[in-house]
């Protein structure tokens, strides 16, 4: 009897204790059926719905519109006075591949060797990177995470910023990264003479062409029985066949033109230019070639001392106006949360809000090859959306709710937890603290 | 006799007049001062609220009147600022633009060197900063050593080829200190002190103890009545340290972790040094109550973090936590890129912590002015202050804000409507025409890691 009584006491006390420990409760994402009501919904592909409802069920956008019937079992989130947007997509990051930039052991985006296209970024994505929650609470739900360095550093992947394994995060597309031989001066090449630079470019181009010649040959003889295991060349074959995109990082105007010629000569159909810092110089040529671009970072220094101070701000707008399909990237790792500001600057310097929004939603999804899944608010697409207090490009705007894969994401991160703990620290300063006992001279 | 006296008096007067004319002439000849009337702007004064449809009259480089319906004196240019926003020129308390060198890394204490000797008036970054509404920068020594060199406060008077013209006249002296990973990495690579945060503290205490001894020797010498006394050795390194002890030099200390920030307050408390601003200070939020009590200030990034271990536990709410705890806080760039949109960096405190417009604008105007000891001259729009002003299309805290005009001493140095693309003052004839450089982040953080590499390289050569 006494024992039963004890058990009853424990049964009452345990939940009470846990209520008392609210601060320490683990906040988890949760799925289910959600109705987001009374919102201004920016679908991106089908205009703006005033006072609309968005229905999320089992990870998918089930309904959207002004007259959506709300199921009885849906959790209703009243979004009166708020706006709903498709989750922002950053088309160029190293998120998940680098935790602390200066520590070699905490970086996994670069493999030794110039030709390592078979290296899979997705395998090295750390789903528990501290940067991931920091990023997603700002409304960025999906990123392209890419290897770097060398000539063909590896295979990039699109990932959603929620999931407990890389495959749970995988958003459905991959692509080969290629650094186009650069005639520009940046970084360690800065001290080279023009002749030395030209030679280096020639050498690198030869490496590039040898690799792709082999890949084309491999594609022809594949399955013939004579083929040896050759993983770095095999990785390139889907690009040759057009089933996977090739992302060419190229920035100087001269190199962009060379790259466009190279693409034409090779006849590859599924190619994207990335970086494209001097795209504005040759925007017509890029448009003519019908090659889409991933531009950015937008908040960047001009590539030449003689350029206008706002060359990088205006670059996406100039390319867009020339008829190029433009997505915008941060090129960042821990500060991918600034994506809306890169888009905002592009908007202010000629692109306009609507096109800048496309550059980080539907255009990005199309260029990354995931527009059947994400990039706009449409029935049947994945529920990657966020709710905001207003224009998400405006700096002071707050993101109030984020859904990724239909999961309602807890609005917390290491940075928010530190804020909560330290805004009003307990204990505060102590009267006899040696740091404040200034000894008079 | 009277004639003689009159003559003598006249001579004296002419002499005084000549001196006055001469010094006045020199002071005025150095830098241009402008007159201008900015009409009908929304004036963000920072100290006295927001004034709509207001005119600001500038005479001789100073703000002379603020009001409605002001008339331009004869010959003074009038600028119609209807629908535009006028704010005090932005001040960057941490910058390395306009410098031809950043680190003197040959010793862990180099208080004898001065950034005033390496000002580069040709740096096109100066124009780009002006195009972001910036009028003053704190040109800092780097962070390779525990006690670095003296820094220089600048006004961005772009176009002059004389480095002296960029100096902010009569700004207080400042010096750079550095704690944590950067100075200890230098020590570790050579196997000498400081190889740890303990060593950094020891080096600071030893340096100031030496300075006290040096001061005592000189004081004894000065007090000595013996005509055959012999002067102690003069040491510029020690002279500067003594000036710090005496409060004549403001200390700006590169720091990240809360423990090292706290350590320096204890060291300074023991030596009676009070004029202290922490630079970067990513973890200052953890010891904000101590900073407030000490009276130390902080100059921080809006959101940079994770580029090294000591900034892993950062929060973008740092500036807000510091402000709410009563610490005078500024937001800086440390970058030739970020400096161009500090107004946007300041606005981030409205996302990360709901600072008011005035609080957010203070982070890049009045507060950095206080940290540099120039708040009586700049940092707000008030009658009598220098006419260092930035005009914006759109509110400067909006992401869509576009700086359109920037004035230093009432002289317009940037005008978007009449902007010429190539703003170089000097073109190196040996430079390639298509000199394309894709800047990466390391290029932009000039005081952080790249310099330390060069510091290490310097000593690895001397092994």
Interface residues (C-beta under 8 A of the other chain):
Chain A: X99 X100 X101 X102 X103 X130 X131 X182 X183 X184 X185 X186 X187 X190 X194 X251 X252 X253 X254 X275 X277 X278 X299 X300 X301 X303 X304 X305 X306 X307 X308 X309 X310 X333 X334 X335 X337 X338 X340 X341 X344 X345 X347 X348 X349 X393 X394 X395 X396 X397 X398 X414 X415 X416 X418 X419 X422 X423 X425 X428 X429 X433 X434 X435 X436 X437 X438 X439 X440 X441
Chain B: X124 X127 X128 X131 X245 X246 X262 X265 X266 X268 X269 X270 X271 X272 X274 X285 X286 X288 X289 X290 X292 X293 X294 X303 X304 X305 X306 X307 X308 X309 X312 X313 X314 X315 X316 X317 X320 X321 X324 X336 X337 X338 X340 X341 X344 X347 X348 X350 X351 X352 X353 X394 X397 X398 X399 X400 X401 X402 X419 X421 X422 X423 X424 X427 X432 X434 X435 X436 X437 X438 X439 X440 X442 X443 X444 X449
